[in-house]
Amino acid sequence: MTALSSSIGRKFVMGLTGLFLCFFLVIHLAGNLLLYVGPEAYDHYAHTLHEQKGFLLFAEVFLFTAFIIHILLAVRLSRDNFAARKVSYAKTSSKKGGRLAASVIAPEVWMFWSGAIVLGFLICHLGDFKFEWWWGNEFASSGSEYHKASIILRDPRVLVVYCIGSVILGVHVSHGLASAFQSLGVNHPKYTPVIHWCSIAFGWIVAIGFASFPIAWALTESAATH
């Protein structure tokens, strides 16, 4: 808990959790790409993963803990940043026109609100694939994870929500990954530009990768009806 007693310590821990969550995104995207290989490959991957009950429980608890810590630290750091401002947004706007807009789109403000959208997207995703809140018994008897994914991804509402969520997620991690390295002390004129561009590339890969699934299923559904 000592690491969380200072702003630097909180940023360090937030950087660590951020890197771990980015690593999880890579693993999750790689597994989902098996959807393009076919039902047999994806079902084999999903069933093999679900058979590792002990490992899966540990991984989910660890991942959930990292999410909670990351979110709580984001709220705390955002609150600290807002409190540290010497003037309010309204006062800044009245005295120096244009400063309000600059404050609103400041990186920490954008990261906070984009993170909130990503959290909502995550809840929707878990509701779809893990808890099956909105799908009833449509795929309860099939036993096929590929069949489940196909039903969910071909829904027009999912297309909209997942595309928007994936783009916001990509933009969020493109800035967050670079910030994580900076928080961990990796900040050098030689490496910082490389990290910056790699973070942007990573964000694009995440956004395009996850958005591609509902788009691909929508195109397949459209082709099948013509």
C-alpha positions as CSV (number, residue, x, y, z in Angstrom):
1,M,0.0,0.0,0.0
2,T,3.0,2.3,0.4
3,A,3.3,2.6,-3.4
4,L,-0.2,4.1,-3.4
5,S,0.5,6.8,-0.8
6,S,2.1,9.2,-3.4
7,S,1.1,10.5,-6.8
8,I,4.2,9.0,-8.3
9,G,3.5,5.6,-6.7
10,R,-0.1,5.6,-7.9
11,K,1.0,6.4,-11.5
12,F,3.6,3.6,-11.3
13,V,1.0,1.0,-10.2
14,M,-1.4,2.3,-12.8
15,G,1.3,1.9,-15.4
16,L,1.8,-1.7,-14.3
17,T,-1.8,-2.5,-14.5
18,G,-2.2,-0.7,-17.8
19,L,0.6,-2.8,-19.3
20,F,-0.9,-6.0,-18.0
21,L,-4.3,-5.1,-19.5
22,C,-2.7,-4.3,-22.8
23,F,-1.0,-7.7,-22.7
24,F,-4.5,-9.3,-22.0
25,L,-5.9,-7.4,-25.1
26,V,-3.2,-9.0,-27.2
27,I,-4.0,-12.5,-25.9
28,H,-7.8,-12.0,-26.2
29,L,-7.5,-10.6,-29.7
30,A,-5.2,-13.5,-30.8
31,G,-7.8,-16.0,-29.5
32,N,-10.7,-14.3,-31.2
33,L,-8.9,-14.3,-34.5
34,L,-9.5,-18.0,-34.6
35,L,-13.1,-17.1,-35.5
36,Y,-11.7,-16.5,-39.0
37,V,-10.1,-19.9,-39.1
38,G,-13.5,-21.7,-38.6
39,P,-15.8,-23.3,-36.0
40,E,-13.6,-26.3,-35.3
41,A,-10.5,-24.2,-34.5
42,Y,-12.4,-21.6,-32.4
43,D,-14.4,-24.2,-30.4
44,H,-11.3,-26.3,-29.7
45,Y,-9.6,-23.1,-28.4
46,A,-12.6,-22.2,-26.3
47,H,-13.2,-25.6,-24.9
48,T,-9.5,-26.2,-24.1
49,L,-9.5,-22.9,-22.2
50,H,-12.7,-23.7,-20.3
51,E,-11.3,-27.1,-19.2
52,Q,-8.5,-25.3,-17.3
53,K,-10.9,-24.4,-14.5
54,G,-8.3,-23.7,-11.9
55,F,-6.1,-21.6,-14.2
56,L,-9.2,-19.8,-15.6
57,L,-10.5,-18.9,-12.2
58,F,-7.0,-17.5,-11.1
59,A,-6.7,-15.6,-14.4
60,E,-10.2,-14.1,-14.1
61,V,-9.6,-13.0,-10.4
62,F,-6.2,-11.5,-11.3
63,L,-7.6,-9.7,-14.3
64,F,-10.6,-8.4,-12.4
65,T,-8.3,-7.2,-9.6
66,A,-6.1,-5.4,-12.2
67,F,-9.2,-3.8,-13.7
68,I,-10.5,-2.6,-10.3
69,I,-7.1,-1.2,-9.3
70,H,-6.7,0.5,-12.7
71,I,-10.2,2.1,-12.5
72,L,-9.8,3.3,-8.9
73,L,-6.4,4.8,-9.6
74,A,-7.8,6.5,-12.7
75,V,-10.5,8.1,-10.6
76,R,-8.1,9.1,-7.9
77,L,-5.6,10.6,-10.2
78,S,-8.2,12.4,-12.2
79,R,-9.6,13.8,-9.0
80,D,-6.2,14.9,-7.9
81,N,-5.6,16.6,-11.3
82,F,-8.9,18.5,-11.2
83,A,-8.2,19.6,-7.6
84,A,-4.7,20.8,-8.5
85,R,-6.1,23.3,-11.0
86,K,-5.8,26.8,-9.6
87,V,-8.8,28.1,-11.5
88,S,-12.1,26.6,-12.3
89,Y,-13.1,25.9,-15.9
90,A,-15.7,28.7,-15.8
91,K,-13.2,31.2,-14.5
92,T,-10.6,30.1,-16.9
93,S,-13.1,30.5,-19.8
94,S,-14.1,34.0,-18.7
95,K,-10.6,35.3,-18.3
96,K,-8.8,33.5,-21.1
97,G,-11.0,32.4,-24.0
98,G,-10.1,29.1,-25.5
99,R,-8.4,27.8,-22.3
100,L,-11.6,26.0,-21.4
101,A,-11.6,23.9,-24.5
102,A,-7.9,23.1,-24.0
103,S,-8.6,22.0,-20.5
104,V,-11.6,19.8,-21.5
105,I,-9.6,17.9,-24.2
106,A,-6.4,17.6,-22.0
107,P,-5.0,14.1,-22.1
108,E,-6.0,13.3,-18.5
109,V,-9.6,14.4,-19.2
110,W,-9.9,12.5,-22.4
111,M,-8.4,9.4,-20.8
112,F,-10.8,9.5,-18.0
113,W,-13.9,9.8,-20.2
114,S,-12.7,7.4,-22.8
115,G,-11.9,4.9,-20.0
116,A,-15.5,5.3,-18.8
117,I,-16.8,4.4,-22.3
118,V,-14.4,1.5,-22.4
119,L,-15.7,0.3,-19.1
120,G,-19.3,0.4,-20.4
121,F,-18.2,-1.5,-23.5
122,L,-16.5,-4.1,-21.3
123,I,-19.8,-4.6,-19.3
124,C,-21.7,-5.0,-22.6
125,H,-19.1,-7.5,-23.8
126,L,-19.2,-9.6,-20.6
127,G,-23.0,-9.4,-20.7
128,D,-23.0,-10.8,-24.2
129,F,-20.4,-13.6,-24.0
130,K,-19.9,-14.5,-20.4
131,F,-23.2,-13.8,-18.6
132,E,-25.5,-14.0,-21.6
133,W,-27.8,-11.4,-20.1
134,W,-29.6,-10.5,-23.3
135,W,-29.7,-13.7,-25.3
136,G,-31.8,-16.1,-23.3
137,N,-31.5,-19.7,-24.4
138,E,-30.7,-19.0,-28.1
139,F,-27.5,-21.0,-28.0
140,A,-27.8,-22.9,-24.7
141,S,-28.2,-26.3,-26.4
142,S,-25.6,-26.0,-29.2
143,G,-22.5,-26.2,-27.0
144,S,-20.6,-24.3,-29.6
145,E,-18.8,-21.1,-28.7
146,Y,-18.5,-20.3,-32.4
147,H,-22.3,-20.6,-32.7
148,K,-22.7,-18.3,-29.8
149,A,-20.3,-15.7,-31.2
150,S,-22.1,-15.9,-34.6
151,I,-25.5,-15.2,-33.0
152,I,-24.2,-12.2,-31.1
153,L,-22.0,-10.7,-33.8
154,R,-24.7,-10.7,-36.5
155,D,-27.0,-8.5,-34.3
156,P,-27.1,-5.0,-35.8
157,R,-27.0,-3.4,-32.3
158,V,-23.8,-5.3,-31.6
159,L,-22.3,-3.9,-34.8
160,V,-22.8,-0.3,-33.7
161,V,-21.8,-0.8,-30.0
162,Y,-18.8,-2.9,-30.7
163,C,-17.4,-0.7,-33.5
164,I,-17.7,2.4,-31.4
165,G,-16.4,0.6,-28.3
166,S,-13.4,-0.8,-30.3
167,V,-12.5,2.6,-31.7
168,I,-12.6,4.3,-28.3
169,L,-10.7,1.4,-26.8
170,G,-8.0,1.7,-29.5
171,V,-7.6,5.4,-29.0
172,H,-7.5,4.9,-25.2
173,V,-4.8,2.3,-25.3
174,S,-2.8,4.2,-27.9
175,H,-2.2,7.0,-25.3
176,G,-2.4,4.7,-22.3
177,L,0.4,2.4,-23.4
178,A,2.9,5.3,-24.0
179,S,1.8,6.8,-20.6
180,A,2.4,3.5,-18.9
181,F,6.0,3.3,-20.0
182,Q,6.5,6.9,-19.0
183,S,5.0,6.2,-15.5
184,L,7.5,3.3,-15.2
185,G,10.4,5.6,-15.9
186,V,11.0,4.6,-19.5
187,N,11.4,8.1,-20.7
188,H,14.4,8.8,-22.9
189,P,14.9,10.9,-26.1
190,K,16.1,7.8,-27.9
191,Y,13.2,5.5,-27.0
192,T,10.2,7.8,-26.3
193,P,9.5,8.5,-30.0
194,V,9.6,4.8,-30.8
195,I,7.3,4.0,-27.9
196,H,4.9,6.8,-29.0
197,W,4.6,5.4,-32.5
198,C,4.4,1.8,-31.4
199,S,1.6,2.8,-29.0
200,I,-0.3,4.4,-31.8
201,A,0.2,1.3,-34.0
202,F,-1.0,-0.9,-31.1
203,G,-4.1,1.3,-30.7
204,W,-4.9,0.9,-34.4
205,I,-4.4,-2.9,-34.3
206,V,-6.7,-3.2,-31.2
207,A,-9.4,-0.9,-32.8
208,I,-9.4,-2.6,-36.2
209,G,-9.0,-6.1,-34.8
210,F,-11.9,-6.1,-32.5
211,A,-14.1,-4.0,-34.8
212,S,-13.5,-6.4,-37.6
213,F,-15.5,-9.2,-36.0
214,P,-19.0,-7.6,-36.1
215,I,-18.2,-6.0,-39.4
216,A,-17.2,-9.3,-40.9
217,W,-20.4,-11.0,-39.6
218,A,-22.6,-8.1,-40.8
219,L,-21.1,-8.4,-44.3
220,T,-21.6,-12.2,-44.2
221,E,-25.2,-11.8,-43.1
222,S,-25.8,-9.2,-45.8
223,A,-24.4,-11.4,-48.5
224,A,-26.5,-14.3,-47.3
225,T,-29.7,-12.4,-47.7
226,H,-29.0,-11.3,-51.3
